[in-house]
């Protein structure tokens, strides 16, 4: 096939086929991600799903989306919540507290009588320095 024989219709058809191929790959990756994210499915069941996704991808993909599609959103949201919680915990642990927060805690401890005036001044000097 010469490039001169490749018309606009063939170009649009090729672009459409590439578009659907990319969508199909995206769907397969989404199905595999959801399948391995679900801890309620046994390893054997996961292996069976993967086997059929490899050898009968179109039919198996449709069956998976019909049979297990309802739970895909919940599993994705649960994974997102867990990830956000881990990031928030990491940020909280890494950031620590500011000197102003520490001074407020020291002032509160001094007001309650937990520490003396000398201890307050010594700790405040450490924070400010």
N, CA, C and O atoms as a GROMACS GRO file, in nm:
protein
  516
    1UNK      N    1   0.084  -0.118   0.000
    1UNK     CA    2   0.000   0.000   0.000
    1UNK      C    3   0.088   0.124   0.000
    1UNK      O    4   0.172   0.142   0.088
    2UNK      N    5   0.068   0.205  -0.098
    2UNK     CA    6   0.144   0.328  -0.109
    2UNK      C    7   0.081   0.436  -0.022
    2UNK      O    8  -0.039   0.434   0.005
    3UNK      N    9   0.162   0.530   0.021
    3UNK     CA   10   0.112   0.640   0.103
    3UNK      C   11   0.014   0.726   0.023
    3UNK      O   12  -0.075   0.789   0.081
    4UNK      N   13   0.031   0.729  -0.108
    4UNK     CA   14  -0.060   0.809  -0.191
    4UNK      C   15  -0.198   0.746  -0.196
    4UNK      O   16  -0.297   0.817  -0.218
    5UNK      N   17  -0.208   0.616  -0.176
    5UNK     CA   18  -0.337   0.547  -0.176
    5UNK      C   19  -0.409   0.555  -0.042
    5UNK      O   20  -0.523   0.511  -0.031
    6UNK      N   21  -0.343   0.609   0.059
    6UNK     CA   22  -0.399   0.618   0.194
    6UNK      C   23  -0.479   0.748   0.204
    6UNK      O   24  -0.422   0.856   0.223
    7UNK      N   25  -0.610   0.738   0.192
    7UNK     CA   26  -0.695   0.856   0.188
    7UNK      C   27  -0.743   0.898   0.326
    7UNK      O   28  -0.704   0.840   0.427
    8UNK      N   29  -0.827   0.999   0.326
    8UNK     CA   30  -0.880   1.053   0.451
    8UNK      C   31  -0.965   0.950   0.525
    8UNK      O   32  -0.960   0.942   0.647
    9UNK      N   33  -1.043   0.873   0.451
    9UNK     CA   34  -1.127   0.770   0.514
    9UNK      C   35  -1.046   0.666   0.587
    9UNK      O   36  -1.079   0.627   0.699
   10UNK      N   37  -0.938   0.620   0.523
   10UNK     CA   38  -0.852   0.522   0.588
   10UNK      C   39  -0.783   0.582   0.710
   10UNK      O   40  -0.765   0.514   0.811
   11UNK      N   41  -0.744   0.707   0.700
   11UNK     CA   42  -0.678   0.774   0.813
   11UNK      C   43  -0.773   0.787   0.932
   11UNK      O   44  -0.734   0.762   1.046
   12UNK      N   45  -0.897   0.825   0.905
   12UNK     CA   46  -0.995   0.837   1.013
   12UNK      C   47  -1.027   0.700   1.073
   12UNK      O   48  -1.043   0.687   1.195
   13UNK      N   49  -1.036   0.598   0.989
   13UNK     CA   50  -1.062   0.463   1.038
   13UNK      C   51  -0.945   0.414   1.124
   13UNK      O   52  -0.966   0.349   1.226
   14UNK      N   53  -0.823   0.443   1.082
   14UNK     CA   54  -0.706   0.405   1.160
   14UNK      C   55  -0.706   0.476   1.295
   14UNK      O   56  -0.678   0.415   1.398
   15UNK      N   57  -0.736   0.605   1.294
   15UNK     CA   58  -0.742   0.680   1.420
   15UNK      C   59  -0.850   0.624   1.512
   15UNK      O   60  -0.829   0.615   1.632
   16UNK      N   61  -0.964   0.588   1.457
   16UNK     CA   62  -1.072   0.530   1.535
   16UNK      C   63  -1.031   0.395   1.594
   16UNK      O   64  -1.062   0.365   1.709
   17UNK      N   65  -0.962   0.313   1.516
   17UNK     CA   66  -0.917   0.183   1.566
   17UNK      C   67  -0.814   0.199   1.677
   17UNK      O   68  -0.818   0.126   1.776
   18UNK      N   69  -0.723   0.294   1.662
   18UNK     CA   70  -0.624   0.319   1.767
   18UNK      C   71  -0.693   0.369   1.893
   18UNK      O   72  -0.656   0.330   2.004
   19UNK      N   73  -0.794   0.455   1.877
   19UNK     CA   74  -0.870   0.506   1.990
   19UNK      C   75  -0.935   0.392   2.068
   19UNK      O   76  -0.925   0.386   2.190
   20UNK      N   77  -1.002   0.300   1.998
   20UNK     CA   78  -1.068   0.189   2.064
   20UNK      C   79  -0.968   0.091   2.125
   20UNK      O   80  -0.996   0.029   2.227
   21UNK      N   81  -0.852   0.075   2.063
   21UNK     CA   82  -0.748  -0.010   2.119
   21UNK      C   83  -0.699   0.047   2.252
   21UNK      O   84  -0.681  -0.027   2.349
   22UNK      N   85  -0.676   0.177   2.256
   22UNK     CA   86  -0.631   0.241   2.380
   22UNK      C   87  -0.738   0.229   2.489
   22UNK      O   88  -0.707   0.201   2.604
   23UNK      N   89  -0.864   0.250   2.452
   23UNK     CA   90  -0.973   0.235   2.549
   23UNK      C   91  -0.978   0.092   2.602
   23UNK      O   92  -0.994   0.070   2.722
   24UNK      N   93  -0.964  -0.006   2.512
   24UNK     CA   94  -0.971  -0.146   2.553
   24UNK      C   95  -0.857  -0.180   2.649
   24UNK      O   96  -0.878  -0.251   2.748
   25UNK      N   97  -0.737  -0.131   2.620
   25UNK     CA   98  -0.624  -0.156   2.710
   25UNK      C   99  -0.649  -0.090   2.845
   25UNK      O  100  -0.617  -0.148   2.950
   26UNK      N  101  -0.705   0.029   2.844
   26UNK     CA  102  -0.738   0.101   2.967
   26UNK      C  103  -0.839   0.020   3.050
   26UNK      O  104  -0.824   0.008   3.172
   27UNK      N  105  -0.941  -0.034   2.985
   27UNK     CA  106  -1.042  -0.115   3.054
   27UNK      C  107  -0.978  -0.240   3.114
   27UNK      O  108  -1.007  -0.276   3.228
   28UNK      N  109  -0.892  -0.307   3.038
   28UNK     CA  110  -0.826  -0.427   3.090
   28UNK      C  111  -0.739  -0.394   3.212
   28UNK      O  112  -0.740  -0.469   3.310
   29UNK      N  113  -0.666  -0.286   3.208
   29UNK     CA  114  -0.583  -0.246   3.322
   29UNK      C  115  -0.670  -0.213   3.442
   29UNK      O  116  -0.636  -0.248   3.556
   30UNK      N  117  -0.783  -0.146   3.419
   30UNK     CA  118  -0.876  -0.114   3.527
   30UNK      C  119  -0.933  -0.241   3.589
   30UNK      O  120  -0.944  -0.252   3.711
   31UNK      N  121  -0.970  -0.336   3.505
   31UNK     CA  122  -1.024  -0.463   3.555
   31UNK      C  123  -0.918  -0.537   3.636
   31UNK      O  124  -0.947  -0.586   3.745
   32UNK      N  125  -0.796  -0.545   3.586
   32UNK     CA  126  -0.690  -0.615   3.658
   32UNK      C  127  -0.657  -0.544   3.791
   32UNK      O  128  -0.633  -0.610   3.892
   33UNK      N  129  -0.655  -0.412   3.789
   33UNK     CA  130  -0.630  -0.337   3.912
   33UNK      C  131  -0.739  -0.365   4.015
   33UNK      O  132  -0.710  -0.390   4.132
   34UNK      N  133  -0.864  -0.362   3.970
   34UNK     CA  134  -0.976  -0.390   4.061
   34UNK      C  135  -0.972  -0.533   4.112
   34UNK      O  136  -0.999  -0.558   4.229
   35UNK      N  137  -0.937  -0.625   4.025
   35UNK     CA  138  -0.933  -0.765   4.062
   35UNK      C  139  -0.829  -0.790   4.172
   35UNK      O  140  -0.857  -0.859   4.269
   36UNK      N  141  -0.711  -0.733   4.156
   36UNK     CA  142  -0.607  -0.757   4.255
   36UNK      C  143  -0.620  -0.667   4.378
   36UNK      O  144  -0.554  -0.691   4.479
   37UNK      N  145  -0.703  -0.565   4.371
   37UNK     CA  146  -0.730  -0.479   4.486
   37UNK      C  147  -0.828  -0.545   4.582
   37UNK      O  148  -0.826  -0.518   4.702
   38UNK      N  149  -0.914  -0.633   4.530
   38UNK     CA  150  -1.018  -0.696   4.610
   38UNK      C  151  -0.960  -0.812   4.690
   38UNK      O  152  -0.912  -0.911   4.634
   39UNK      N  153  -0.964  -0.798   4.822
   39UNK     CA  154  -0.906  -0.900   4.910
   39UNK      C  155  -1.004  -1.012   4.941
   39UNK      O  156  -0.966  -1.112   5.003
   40UNK      N  157  -1.129  -0.999   4.899
   40UNK     CA  158  -1.228  -1.102   4.925
   40UNK      C  159  -1.224  -1.214   4.822
   40UNK      O  160  -1.276  -1.323   4.847
   41UNK      N  161  -1.162  -1.189   4.706
   41UNK     CA  162  -1.152  -1.289   4.601
   41UNK      C  163  -1.028  -1.374   4.626
   41UNK      O  164  -0.921  -1.321   4.656
   42UNK      N  165  -1.043  -1.506   4.615
   42UNK     CA  166  -0.930  -1.595   4.640
   42UNK      C  167  -0.829  -1.588   4.526
   42UNK      O  168  -0.857  -1.535   4.418
   43UNK      N  169  -0.712  -1.641   4.552
   43UNK     CA  170  -0.607  -1.642   4.450
   43UNK      C  171  -0.644  -1.726   4.330
   43UNK      O  172  -0.609  -1.693   4.217
   44UNK      N  173  -0.714  -1.835   4.353
   44UNK     CA  174  -0.756  -1.922   4.243
   44UNK      C  175  -0.855  -1.848   4.153
   44UNK      O  176  -0.845  -1.853   4.031
   45UNK      N  177  -0.951  -1.779   4.215
   45UNK     CA  178  -1.049  -1.704   4.136
   45UNK      C  179  -0.980  -1.593   4.056
   45UNK      O  180  -1.016  -1.567   3.941
   46UNK      N  181  -0.882  -1.528   4.116
   46UNK     CA  182  -0.807  -1.424   4.044
   46UNK      C  183  -0.734  -1.485   3.925
   46UNK      O  184  -0.732  -1.427   3.816
   47UNK      N  185  -0.674  -1.601   3.946
   47UNK     CA  186  -0.603  -1.668   3.837
   47UNK      C  187  -0.698  -1.707   3.724
   47UNK      O  188  -0.662  -1.696   3.607
   48UNK      N  189  -0.818  -1.752   3.758
   48UNK     CA  190  -0.916  -1.787   3.656
   48UNK      C  191  -0.958  -1.664   3.577
   48UNK      O  192  -0.965  -1.668   3.454
   49UNK      N  193  -0.985  -1.553   3.649
   49UNK     CA  194  -1.022  -1.429   3.579
   49UNK      C  195  -0.911  -1.386   3.484
   49UNK      O  196  -0.937  -1.349   3.369
   50UNK      N  197  -0.786  -1.389   3.531
   50UNK     CA  198  -0.673  -1.347   3.447
   50UNK      C  199  -0.658  -1.440   3.327
   50UNK      O  200  -0.632  -1.394   3.216
   51UNK      N  201  -0.672  -1.570   3.349
   51UNK     CA  202  -0.663  -1.666   3.239
   51UNK      C  203  -0.764  -1.632   3.129
   51UNK      O  204  -0.729  -1.625   3.011
   52UNK      N  205  -0.889  -1.612   3.170
   52UNK     CA  206  -0.991  -1.582   3.070
   52UNK      C  207  -0.974  -1.442   3.010
   52UNK      O  208  -1.009  -1.420   2.894
   53UNK      N  209  -0.920  -1.348   3.088
   53UNK     CA  210  -0.893  -1.216   3.031
   53UNK      C  211  -0.784  -1.222   2.924
   53UNK      O  212  -0.784  -1.142   2.830
   54UNK      N  213  -0.693  -1.317   2.938
   54UNK     CA  214  -0.586  -1.331   2.838
   54UNK      C  215  -0.638  -1.402   2.713
   54UNK      O  216  -0.606  -1.360   2.601
   55UNK      N  217  -0.717  -1.509   2.730
   55UNK     CA  218  -0.756  -1.589   2.616
   55UNK      C  219  -0.892  -1.552   2.556
   55UNK      O  220  -0.915  -1.578   2.438
   56UNK      N  221  -0.981  -1.493   2.632
   56UNK     CA  222  -1.110  -1.444   2.581
   56UNK      C  223  -1.134  -1.303   2.636
   56UNK      O  224  -1.227  -1.282   2.713
   57UNK      N  225  -1.051  -1.209   2.597
   57UNK     CA  226  -1.053  -1.078   2.665
   57UNK      C  227  -1.184  -1.002   2.650
   57UNK      O  228  -1.232  -0.944   2.748
   58UNK      N  229  -1.243  -0.999   2.534
   58UNK     CA  230  -1.362  -0.917   2.513
   58UNK      C  231  -1.479  -0.970   2.594
   58UNK      O  232  -1.545  -0.895   2.667
   59UNK      N  233  -1.506  -1.099   2.582
   59UNK     CA  234  -1.618  -1.161   2.652
   59UNK      C  235  -1.597  -1.157   2.804
   59UNK      O  236  -1.689  -1.124   2.879
   60UNK      N  237  -1.477  -1.190   2.848
   60UNK     CA  238  -1.447  -1.190   2.991
   60UNK      C  239  -1.456  -1.049   3.049
   60UNK      O  240  -1.505  -1.030   3.160
   61UNK      N  241  -1.407  -0.950   2.974
   61UNK     CA  242  -1.417  -0.811   3.021
   61UNK      C  243  -1.562  -0.768   3.039
   61UNK      O  244  -1.597  -0.705   3.139
   62UNK      N  245  -1.646  -0.802   2.944
   62UNK     CA  246  -1.788  -0.768   2.957
   62UNK      C  247  -1.853  -0.840   3.075
   62UNK      O  248  -1.930  -0.781   3.150
   63UNK      N  249  -1.823  -0.968   3.090
   63UNK     CA  250  -1.878  -1.045   3.202
   63UNK      C  251  -1.831  -0.986   3.335
   63UNK      O  252  -1.910  -0.974   3.429
   64UNK      N  253  -1.704  -0.949   3.344
   64UNK     CA  254  -1.651  -0.892   3.468
   64UNK      C  255  -1.721  -0.761   3.500
   64UNK      O  256  -1.761  -0.738   3.614
   65UNK      N  257  -1.737  -0.675   3.399
   65UNK     CA  258  -1.802  -0.546   3.423
   65UNK      C  259  -1.948  -0.563   3.464
   65UNK      O  260  -1.999  -0.485   3.544
   66UNK      N  261  -2.015  -0.664   3.410
   66UNK     CA  262  -2.154  -0.688   3.447
   66UNK      C  263  -2.162  -0.750   3.586
   66UNK      O  264  -2.242  -0.707   3.669
   67UNK      N  265  -2.080  -0.851   3.612
   67UNK     CA  266  -2.089  -0.925   3.737
   67UNK      C  267  -2.032  -0.849   3.857
   67UNK      O  268  -2.089  -0.852   3.966
   68UNK      N  269  -1.920  -0.781   3.838
   68UNK     CA  270  -1.851  -0.719   3.951
   68UNK      C  271  -1.838  -0.569   3.937
   68UNK      O  272  -1.770  -0.505   4.018
   69UNK      N  273  -1.900  -0.511   3.836
   69UNK     CA  274  -1.886  -0.368   3.811
   69UNK      C  275  -1.941  -0.279   3.922
   69UNK      O  276  -1.890  -0.170   3.945
   70UNK      N  277  -2.044  -0.326   3.992
   70UNK     CA  278  -2.102  -0.247   4.098
   70UNK      C  279  -2.007  -0.221   4.213
   70UNK      O  280  -2.012  -0.114   4.274
   71UNK      N  281  -1.921  -0.316   4.243
   71UNK     CA  282  -1.828  -0.300   4.355
   71UNK      C  283  -1.698  -0.231   4.317
   71UNK      O  284  -1.619  -0.198   4.405
   72UNK      N  285  -1.676  -0.209   4.190
   72UNK     CA  286  -1.550  -0.147   4.147
   72UNK      C  287  -1.535  -0.007   4.204
   72UNK      O  288  -1.426   0.030   4.248
   73UNK      N  289  -1.642   0.069   4.206
   73UNK     CA  290  -1.636   0.206   4.257
   73UNK      C  291  -1.605   0.206   4.406
   73UNK      O  292  -1.522   0.284   4.452
   74UNK      N  293  -1.672   0.118   4.482
   74UNK     CA  294  -1.649   0.114   4.626
   74UNK      C  295  -1.505   0.074   4.658
   74UNK      O  296  -1.444   0.131   4.749
   75UNK      N  297  -1.451  -0.022   4.584
   75UNK     CA  298  -1.313  -0.063   4.608
   75UNK      C  299  -1.215   0.048   4.572
   75UNK      O  300  -1.115   0.068   4.640
   76UNK      N  301  -1.243   0.121   4.465
   76UNK     CA  302  -1.156   0.231   4.426
   76UNK      C  303  -1.161   0.343   4.530
   76UNK      O  304  -1.058   0.400   4.565
   77UNK      N  305  -1.281   0.375   4.580
   77UNK     CA  306  -1.294   0.479   4.681
   77UNK      C  307  -1.227   0.438   4.812
   77UNK      O  308  -1.164   0.521   4.878
   78UNK      N  309  -1.240   0.310   4.849
   78UNK     CA  310  -1.174   0.263   4.971
   78UNK      C  311  -1.022   0.273   4.958
   78UNK      O  312  -0.954   0.313   5.053
   79UNK      N  313  -0.969   0.236   4.843
   79UNK     CA  314  -0.824   0.247   4.822
   79UNK      C  315  -0.780   0.392   4.824
   79UNK      O  316  -0.672   0.424   4.876
   80UNK      N  317  -0.861   0.481   4.769
   80UNK     CA  318  -0.828   0.624   4.770
   80UNK      C  319  -0.830   0.679   4.912
   80UNK      O  320  -0.742   0.757   4.949
   81UNK      N  321  -0.930   0.639   4.992
   81UNK     CA  322  -0.936   0.684   5.132
   81UNK      C  323  -0.815   0.635   5.210
   81UNK      O  324  -0.757   0.710   5.289
   82UNK      N  325  -0.777   0.509   5.190
   82UNK     CA  326  -0.662   0.454   5.260
   82UNK      C  327  -0.533   0.527   5.221
   82UNK      O  328  -0.449   0.557   5.306
   83UNK      N  329  -0.519   0.555   5.094
   83UNK     CA  330  -0.401   0.628   5.046
   83UNK      C  331  -0.397   0.769   5.104
   83UNK      O  332  -0.291   0.815   5.147
   84UNK      N  333  -0.511   0.837   5.106
   84UNK     CA  334  -0.518   0.973   5.162
   84UNK      C  335  -0.485   0.971   5.310
   84UNK      O  336  -0.415   1.060   5.360
   85UNK      N  337  -0.535   0.871   5.382
   85UNK     CA  338  -0.506   0.861   5.523
   85UNK      C  339  -0.357   0.839   5.548
   85UNK      O  340  -0.300   0.898   5.640
   86UNK      N  341  -0.293   0.756   5.467
   86UNK     CA  342  -0.150   0.734   5.482
   86UNK      C  343  -0.071   0.861   5.453
   86UNK      O  344   0.026   0.891   5.523
   87UNK      N  345  -0.111   0.935   5.350
   87UNK     CA  346  -0.042   1.060   5.317
   87UNK      C  347  -0.061   1.161   5.429
   87UNK      O  348   0.035   1.229   5.468
   88UNK      N  349  -0.182   1.174   5.481
   88UNK     CA  350  -0.208   1.268   5.590
   88UNK      C  351  -0.128   1.233   5.715
   88UNK      O  352  -0.074   1.321   5.781
   89UNK      N  353  -0.120   1.104   5.746
   89UNK     CA  354  -0.041   1.060   5.861
   89UNK      C  355   0.106   1.092   5.841
   89UNK      O  356   0.173   1.139   5.933
   90UNK      N  357   0.156   1.068   5.722
   90UNK     CA  358   0.296   1.097   5.691
   90UNK      C  359   0.323   1.248   5.704
   90UNK      O  360   0.424   1.288   5.762
   91UNK      N  361   0.234   1.328   5.651
   91UNK     CA  362   0.253   1.474   5.658
   91UNK      C  363   0.250   1.521   5.802
   91UNK      O  364   0.333   1.602   5.843
   92UNK      N  365   0.154   1.470   5.881
   92UNK     CA  366   0.145   1.509   6.021
   92UNK      C  367   0.270   1.469   6.098
   92UNK      O  368   0.321   1.547   6.178
   93UNK      N  369   0.321   1.347   6.073
   93UNK     CA  370   0.440   1.300   6.143
   93UNK      C  371   0.564   1.377   6.100
   93UNK      O  372   0.651   1.406   6.183
   94UNK      N  373   0.573   1.410   5.973
   94UNK     CA  374   0.691   1.479   5.921
   94UNK      C  375   0.692   1.627   5.960
   94UNK      O  376   0.796   1.682   5.995
   95UNK      N  377   0.577   1.690   5.952
   95UNK     CA  378   0.571   1.834   5.977
   95UNK      C  379   0.594   1.867   6.124
   95UNK      O  380   0.658   1.967   6.155
   96UNK      N  381   0.543   1.785   6.213
   96UNK     CA  382   0.560   1.814   6.355
   96UNK      C  383   0.478   1.935   6.395
   96UNK      O  384   0.374   1.964   6.335
   97UNK      N  385   0.524   2.005   6.497
   97UNK     CA  386   0.453   2.124   6.543
   97UNK      C  387   0.542   2.246   6.527
   97UNK      O  388   0.664   2.235   6.520
   98UNK      N  389   0.480   2.360   6.522
   98UNK     CA  390   0.555   2.484   6.505
   98UNK      C  391   0.599   2.535   6.642
   98UNK      O  392   0.544   2.494   6.744
   99UNK      N  393   0.698   2.625   6.646
   99UNK     CA  394   0.740   2.684   6.774
   99UNK      C  395   0.625   2.759   6.843
   99UNK      O  396   0.618   2.761   6.966
  100UNK      N  397   0.538   2.820   6.765
  100UNK     CA  398   0.425   2.890   6.826
  100UNK      C  399   0.333   2.792   6.899
  100UNK      O  400   0.283   2.824   7.007
  101UNK      N  401   0.312   2.675   6.841
  101UNK     CA  402   0.232   2.573   6.908
  101UNK      C  403   0.300   2.527   7.037
  101UNK      O  404   0.234   2.509   7.140
  102UNK      N  405   0.430   2.509   7.031
  102UNK     CA  406   0.504   2.468   7.150
  102UNK      C  407   0.497   2.574   7.258
  102UNK      O  408   0.482   2.541   7.376
  103UNK      N  409   0.508   2.701   7.220
  103UNK     CA  410   0.497   2.809   7.319
  103UNK      C  411   0.358   2.813   7.381
  103UNK      O  412   0.344   2.837   7.501
  104UNK      N  413   0.256   2.789   7.300
  104UNK     CA  414   0.119   2.787   7.354
  104UNK      C  415   0.103   2.672   7.453
  104UNK      O  416   0.037   2.688   7.556
  105UNK      N  417   0.162   2.557   7.422
  105UNK     CA  418   0.156   2.444   7.515
  105UNK      C  419   0.230   2.475   7.644
  105UNK      O  420   0.183   2.442   7.753
  106UNK      N  421   0.346   2.539   7.631
  106UNK     CA  422   0.422   2.576   7.752
  106UNK      C  423   0.343   2.675   7.837
  106UNK      O  424   0.339   2.662   7.959
  107UNK      N  425   0.280   2.773   7.773
  107UNK     CA  426   0.201   2.872   7.848
  107UNK      C  427   0.083   2.804   7.917
  107UNK      O  428   0.048   2.840   8.030
  108UNK      N  429   0.023   2.708   7.850
  108UNK     CA  430  -0.088   2.634   7.910
  108UNK      C  431  -0.040   2.552   8.030
  108UNK      O  432  -0.107   2.546   8.133
  109UNK      N  433   0.077   2.489   8.016
  109UNK     CA  434   0.132   2.412   8.127
  109UNK      C  435   0.167   2.502   8.245
  109UNK      O  436   0.148   2.465   8.360
  110UNK      N  437   0.217   2.620   8.215
  110UNK     CA  438   0.251   2.716   8.321
  110UNK      C  439   0.124   2.764   8.391
  110UNK      O  440   0.121   2.776   8.513
  111UNK      N  441   0.019   2.790   8.313
  111UNK     CA  442  -0.108   2.836   8.371
  111UNK      C  443  -0.171   2.729   8.459
  111UNK      O  444  -0.233   2.761   8.561
  112UNK      N  445  -0.157   2.604   8.422
  112UNK     CA  446  -0.212   2.494   8.502
  112UNK      C  447  -0.125   2.461   8.624
  112UNK      O  448  -0.168   2.391   8.715
  113UNK      N  449  -0.003   2.512   8.625
  113UNK     CA  450   0.086   2.487   8.737
  113UNK      C  451   0.168   2.360   8.720
  113UNK      O  452   0.231   2.314   8.816
  114UNK      N  453   0.170   2.304   8.601
  114UNK     CA  454   0.248   2.184   8.576
  114UNK      C  455   0.397   2.213   8.579
  114UNK      O  456   0.476   2.130   8.625
  115UNK      N  457   0.437   2.330   8.530
  115UNK     CA  458   0.578   2.370   8.531
  115UNK      C  459   0.591   2.502   8.605
  115UNK      O  460   0.496   2.580   8.614
  116UNK      N  461   0.709   2.527   8.657
  116UNK     CA  462   0.735   2.652   8.731
  116UNK      C  463   0.773   2.762   8.633
  116UNK      O  464   0.794   2.738   8.514
  117UNK      N  465   0.783   2.885   8.687
  117UNK     CA  466   0.822   2.999   8.603
  117UNK      C  467   0.963   2.981   8.548
  117UNK      O  468   0.988   3.015   8.433
  118UNK      N  469   1.054   2.927   8.629
  118UNK     CA  470   1.192   2.906   8.583
  118UNK      C  471   1.198   2.803   8.472
  118UNK      O  472   1.269   2.822   8.372
  119UNK      N  473   1.123   2.693   8.488
  119UNK     CA  474   1.118   2.590   8.384
  119UNK      C  475   1.058   2.646   8.256
  119UNK      O  476   1.105   2.617   8.146
  120UNK      N  477   0.953   2.728   8.270
  120UNK     CA  478   0.890   2.791   8.153
  120UNK      C  479   0.990   2.878   8.079
  120UNK      O  480   1.001   2.870   7.957
  121UNK      N  481   1.063   2.961   8.151
  121UNK     CA  482   1.160   3.052   8.087
  121UNK      C  483   1.273   2.973   8.020
  121UNK      O  484   1.318   3.009   7.911
  122UNK      N  485   1.318   2.866   8.086
  122UNK     CA  486   1.426   2.785   8.029
  122UNK      C  487   1.380   2.716   7.900
  122UNK      O  488   1.452   2.716   7.800
  123UNK      N  489   1.259   2.657   7.903
  123UNK     CA  490   1.208   2.590   7.783
  123UNK      C  491   1.176   2.689   7.672
  123UNK      O  492   1.195   2.659   7.554
  124UNK      N  493   1.127   2.806   7.709
  124UNK     CA  494   1.098   2.909   7.609
  124UNK      C  495   1.226   2.957   7.543
  124UNK      O  496   1.228   2.984   7.423
  125UNK      N  497   1.333   2.969   7.620
  125UNK     CA  498   1.461   3.009   7.562
  125UNK      C  499   1.513   2.907   7.463
  125UNK      O  500   1.572   2.943   7.361
  126UNK      N  501   1.491   2.778   7.493
  126UNK     CA  502   1.531   2.673   7.397
  126UNK      C  503   1.453   2.682   7.269
  126UNK      O  504   1.508   2.666   7.160
  127UNK      N  505   1.323   2.709   7.282
  127UNK     CA  506   1.237   2.717   7.161
  127UNK      C  507   1.271   2.839   7.075
  127UNK      O  508   1.276   2.830   6.953
  128UNK      N  509   1.293   2.951   7.140
  128UNK     CA  510   1.318   3.075   7.066
  128UNK      C  511   1.455   3.074   7.002
  128UNK      O  512   1.473   3.128   6.892
  129UNK      N  513   1.553   3.012   7.068
  129UNK     CA  514   1.690   3.011   7.017
  129UNK      C  515   1.708   2.927   6.896
  129UNK      O  516   1.819   2.918   6.843
   0.00000   0.00000   0.00000
